[in-house]
Amino acid sequence: MADDGVDVAQLSADQQEALQQYTQLTNQEISDAIPLLQRSQWNVQIAISKFFDGEGPDPVAEAMAQQNAPRAEARHENLQESLMASSLPSSRTTPRHRTDPAPRIVPHQPITQRTPWIIGLFLAPLGWGITAVSVLFRTVLWLMAFLPAPLRPQGIINALTLGLLNTSGRRMLMPRDSASRFKREFEEEYGPNEIPWFEGGLAQAHDLAKKDLKFMMVLLISPEHDDTEPFVRDTLLHPDVVNFIKNPSNNIIIWGGNTLDSEAYQVAAEYMCTKFPFTALVCLTPKEGSTRMGIVKRIVGPILPHAYLSEIQAAIERYGSDLDSVRAERTVQEAARNIRNEQDSAYERSLAIDRERARQRREAAAAAAEAERRAQEEAEAAERLAAKREQWKLWRASRLLPEPVAGDKSIVRVAIKMPEESGVGRIVRRFPQNAPMEELYAFVECYDITQRGDSTEDAEEPEDYEHKFLFTIASTLPRVVYEPSKTHTMMEKIGKSGNLLVESIVVDSDDDEVDD
């Protein structure tokens, strides 16, 4: 399309961006906007000033704009890039302008620590001086605002437009408290409403919209502006607009701010707001950056409710498809992540089961090895015990007292009945009267050796061995069990004669270990 001899498609990217910003703020026709921007050296601020204040020569500002105007960078293109660009005609026929970035604004936190009264007393004169200078400076700026447009500095225009000359003395609050104050003052001024204001700072709303892929609607109002009250009552609080904003299917997070507050003022400066009331629609722009939040729509000044609603709906429809694709991609990624987590969990469970089984096998093998070791040690200990027992019997057999002759009257005659499993039967034996009871036990213990006639001459007493008899000797009637004592004689315990019975003692394995 050619307007006034100028084709929009032939403009550079910076010129098209300047034209887009200018038309969004002024709603002027492109045919009238392009000549005004050309006369303003494509400086948007100078063009906007000329549009609102009436066009007049401002040689100083235009000279500064001409010096600061961006120069077209040399473009280097090779053959491959030219072929790739020519193969994408759709991007030229239906271009989408690059949106302005929507920064994450974190306001400066108020200092809540109070100064000690002594220091405050000394600093009080300095504070009064600063206050006086500030009042004088604001007065000078206010008076300079009434100067003609050619003589009025551009910085003063912007300061007055953005509400920099704030003399309300409002207390600086935290973002959440500031949002609560804005909501309370809004309801006190315009009555109860159903607008779902976000009760938090802009940074929190920005993060929530980015995380949940929603549209963030930023509304900035200035109580000192004449168009604020009719815009709020007739446009913002219109039932159709309110129902559209609070409809959950539209995915809108609305945040409002008063320019008298520090956070809202900082938002106005970052969002390049030049006229109130100001509405900005912000969302994630995946085609311009996977994590980039951009301003997809600006609505400034008074506007009819249906036009206001149509502008927001058009922007949501235009960028909603991009958000839907990102949501679908995130859904696929979340499903894949869940599948991977389930697979990892199943693998971890299987690995834990395998580890438990391996641990049980190791414990079972260790227990079996320990049991085998203990059995071998017990067998070796039993063999050593049997060998020492046999050695003791040989040694003790060599030291048995000889049997007295038949005519000796100082004897003790006993009849001993051996156990049935020995196959010996009944034995009659004479012992000296002063023989200890242990001699009787030793005779019974070594009876098989004496009967076999084993050699006992070189037998030695085993070391570290205490012999224990595995039987007891008792009388039949009355039953009396005699212990193998070395201090009591046979004459004292049995008398001159007696009928005795040898009884075997059943020894358990635990007793064998104790014996060992």
Secondary structure, DSSP 8 states (H G I E B T S, - for coil): -EETTEEGGGS-HHHHHHHHHHHHHH---HHHHHHHHHHTTT-HHHHHHHHHH-----HHHHHHHHHHS---------HHHHHHHHT-THHHHS-----EE---------------HHHHHHHHHHHHHHHHHHHHHHHHHHHHTTS-GGGS-HHHHHHHHTT----S------HHHHHHHHHHHHHHHH------B--S-HHHHHHHHHHHT-EEEEEEE-TTSTTHHHIIIIIIT-HHHHHHHH-GGG-EEEEEEETTSHHHHHHHHHTT--SSSEEEEEEE-TTT-TT-EEEEEEEES---HHHHHHHHHHHHHHHHHHHHHHHHHHHHHHHHHHHHHHHHHHHHHHHHHHHHHHHHHHHHHHHHHHHHHHHHHHHHHHHHHHHHHHHHHHHHHTT------TT-SSEEEEEEE--GGGT--EEEEEEETT-BHHHHHHHHHTHHHHHHT---TT----TT-----SEEEEETTTTEEE---SSSBHHHHT-SEEEEEEEE----HHHHHHH-
